[in-house]
Amino acid sequence: MAAQSLTVEFLPTDAVDGVRTEAQVHDVSLPDAVDGVPEVLENPHVDFPGTWRLVGEGVGGAHRYQRVERVADSNDTLAG
C-alpha cells in the first residue's frame, strides 16, 4: 500500500489554547487514499500515541496538532 508524508507539529500535552511550547515536528505517513489534511489523527507516531486534533498551522508550514482525551462520535451526540 502506498503512503504519503505529512509534516506535523505536535504540541506538548501541557499546551493551553494552542500556544506552542517546545513543540516537536515530525513527518507522519498517511495512506494515499487520505485526501488533504486530516482533522483527527489516531496514533500518528510511535512517540505520540493517542488522538490528535488539527488546531492550526505550525512552524514552516507544518500542520499543528494537539492531543485530545476523546473525540465524540455520532452516538455521543444523539439525544435519548
For each residue, the residues with C-beta under 8 A, 3 or more apart:
1: 31 32
2: 31 32
3: 29 30 31 32
4: 29 30 31 32 34
5: 27 28 29 30
6: 27 28 29 30 37 63
7: 25 26 27 60 61 62 63
8: 25 26 27 28 41 44 45 52 58 62 63 64 65
9: 20 23 24 25 58 59 62 63 64 65
10: 23 24 25 26 45 48 52 65 67
11: 15 18 20 21 23 55 64 65 66 67
12: 15 21 22 23
13: 67
14: 21
15: 11 12 18 19 20 21 23 66
16: 19
17:
18: 11 15 55 56 64 66
19: 15 16
20: 9 11 15 23 58 59 64
21: 11 12 14 15
22: 12
23: 9 10 11 12 15 20 58 59 64
24: 9 10 47 48
25: 7 8 9 10 58 59 60 62
26: 7 8 10 45 47 48
27: 5 6 7 8
28: 5 6 8 41 44 45
29: 3 4 5 6
30: 3 4 5 6 34 38
31: 1 2 3 4 34
32: 1 2 3 4
33:
34: 4 30 31 38
35:
36:
37: 6 54 63
38: 30 34 41 54
39: 53 54
40: 51 52 53 54 71
41: 8 28 38 44 51 52 65
42: 50 51 52
43: 48 49 50
44: 8 28 41 48 52 65
45: 8 10 26 28 48 49
46: 49
47: 24 26
48: 10 24 26 43 44 45 52 67
49: 43 45 46
50: 42 43 67 68
51: 40 41 42 67 68 69 70 71
52: 8 10 40 41 42 44 48 65 66 67 68
53: 39 40 65 66 68 71
54: 37 38 39 40 63 64 65
55: 11 18 64 65 66
56: 18 64
57: 61 62 63 64
58: 8 9 20 23 25 61 62 63 64
59: 9 20 23 25 62
60: 7 25
61: 7 57 58
62: 7 8 9 25 57 58 59
63: 6 7 8 9 37 54 57 58
64: 8 9 11 18 20 23 54 55 56 57 58
65: 8 9 10 11 41 44 52 53 54 55
66: 11 15 18 52 53 55
67: 10 11 13 48 50 51 52
68: 50 51 52 53 71
69: 51
70: 51
71: 40 51 53 68
72: 76 77
73: 76 77
74: 77 78
75: 78
76: 72 73
77: 72 73 74
78: 74 75
79:
80:
